[in-house]
Amino acid sequence: MKNNLLKFLAFVVAAVVISACDLTEKPYSFVSPDQFFTSASDAEAALTAAYTPVTNLYSRVGIQLPDYSADQCFPRAVVGRDQLTVFSYDATMDLIGQYWQHCYQGIDRANQVLENVPRVVMDETRKKQILAEAYFLRGLFYFHLAKTFGDVPIKQESTKNIAGTETAKSPVADVYAFLIKDLETAVKDLPQMPKDRGRAAYGAAIGLLAKAQLYAGDYAKAAQNAQTLIQSNRYSLMPNVLDLYNPLREDAARVEVIFAAEFSSLSGLNSYDLLGFYAPANSPPVFSKTAFGSAFGYHSFYRSFSDVDKRKALLDTAYVNAQGRLIGQADVTLRDRIIVKKYMDPNSNGASGENNFPILRLADVYLIAAEAEARASSPTAAAYAAINTVRKRAGLPDLTPGLSKEAFIEAVLQERSWELCYEADRWYDLTRTGKFKMVANVLNSYYPSRPVQDKHRFFPIPNIEILTNSKLEQNPAWK
């Protein structure tokens, strides 16, 4: 979001009065939910706070955790991020804890909205929309938890005391059922157009619902909801795929980007600094004003693109450095590395860019429709039309007709890899389809071994959560 996010609860420290015999506390001020939720502006402020963990999650960890584990990009071996690539992490890894905490913070704030906004005297239509946005957010965060950790606690109420932190895990199937119900509820009352940038509307809810149903194995409903969104004609693919990631075309890209984490390079606001990670070291500001050279693409992924695929231009094998010298694969600073050009901002504030991060866009929905339709029955004409729409925009010919069900689904998964690369999606496509161990074969001179195991299907529950919640057990594979 492009405006300052509000903090809606403030606590004044109680004054401590020491007597000769005992210690007494006298609270001079305390803002409780009952005192806070008294107006429409309070309701809006609480909802805004519930959105904050979306940008917190996607500013780094929500992207790094899955992308560095998959088969498209890898980090420079610094500050422990390489543990994801070589699968040497455990339950104490800080990035894993951050992912969990951002999601549950968002859930808790959404629960506060759902508990307190119903009694606020305000415009009833807007009240329903606020509640629908809160249901959407809760469903979104649980979707992230389910696909990342598997069995997790379901918290339907906000945490009000220490006892409220003691919650056991629920089976992942129950988590999906819960979040799908939240998204179905959100669909009913969300407006067709978002109230503001970075807010959820009808399309975001029904699109995420289709994706969650695909993950949960309800293919018929996933196909139906994806097609409902496509046929609404509310969104369309941008003619030039490269424009999707240009911060100067951000508003134009909203015809395709259904829901995104919104960032700003202005001081004091949430910014996207991973563009500095992808920018090669000592590069001119065509990438960003500050370059870290900390993340690169695999050669094997680059070679998988057809030369006529327009999306291949989002990657490169060479660049001209700040001194005007061509740096290619023969140079030690770039050898065996592919440059990721999907997120660039030459007008960045240092490494802080204006780039929004797409969480759901129409191309994804087309591919959800294609895969779900094929899984529910067979590669129908509708399934072919969906994938071919994406391929046409990329400059590729239509998919070979008459493919078997298995071959068609494999083609959709490959198309998802090309279309959604570096959008925190590929790892979850591999894990949900049981193909994640294939990344052991995606190697280079920096990572000659990637010993992925069955247990890496889900990340471990963060150790700090196990220590502070007596009812929470570690995932069996990680005990």
RAURUR-V744819 format. One line per field, one symbol per residue. ss: DSSP state (2 for helix, 1 for strand, 0 for the rest). psi: psi as a letter, one per 40 degrees, with the letter a starting at -180 (. if undefined). burial: b if it has 9 or more other ideal C-beta (glycine too) atoms within 8 Angstrom, else e. Layout:
BEGIN
ss: ???
psi: ???
burial: ???
END
This chain:
BEGIN
ss: 00000000001000111100001111000100222200022222222222222222220022222220000011100000022222000000022222222222222222222222222000022222222222222222222222222001100000000222200011022222222222222222200000000000022222222222222200222222222222200000000022222122200222201111100000000001022222000010000000000011102222220000022222110011100001100000000001110001000010011000111112222222222222220000222222222222220000000000222222222222222000000222222200022222200000000000022220000022222200000002220
psi: ieihhihehihhhihhhhiddihihhhdhhhiddddgeidddddddddddddeddddedcdedddddeeafdiiiigifededddefeiaeehdddddddddddddddddddddddddehhihdddddddddddddddddddddddedebhihhheiiheiddeeghiiiidddddddddddddddddeiidhidiheiiaddddddddddddddeegddddddddddddeeediihhdhddedehdefdddeeddhdhihhiieiheihiheeddddhiifiifddidhhdfehiiiddddeeiieehdedeeiieiihadeehhhaeehdeehfihhhedhigefigbehiehihhdhidddddddddddddddcigidddddddddddddeeiiiihieiidddddddddddddddfifffddddddddeeedeeeeegiaddgehggiideediiihhdddddeheehiihdee.
burial: beeebeebeeeeeeeeeeeeeeeeeeeeeeeebeebbeebebbbbbbbbbbbbbbbbbbebbbbbbbbbbbbbbbbeeeebbbbbbbebebebebbbbbbbbbbbbbbbbbbbbbbbeebebeeebbbbbbbbbbbbbbbbbbbbbbbbbbbbbbeebeeeeebeebebbebebbbbbbbebbbbbbebbeeebeeebbbbbbbbbbbbbbbbbbbebbebbbbbbbbbbeeeebebbeebbbbbbbebbeebeebbbbbbbbbbeeebbbbbbbbbbbbebbeeebbbbbbbbbbbbbebbeebeeebbbbebbebbbebeeeeebeeeeebbbeebbbbbbbbbebbebbbbbbbbbbbbbbbbbbbbbbbbebeebbebbbebbbbbbbbbeeeebeeebebeebbebbbbbbbbbbbbebbbbbbbbeeeebebbeebebeebeebebeeebebbbbbbebbeebeebebbeebe
END
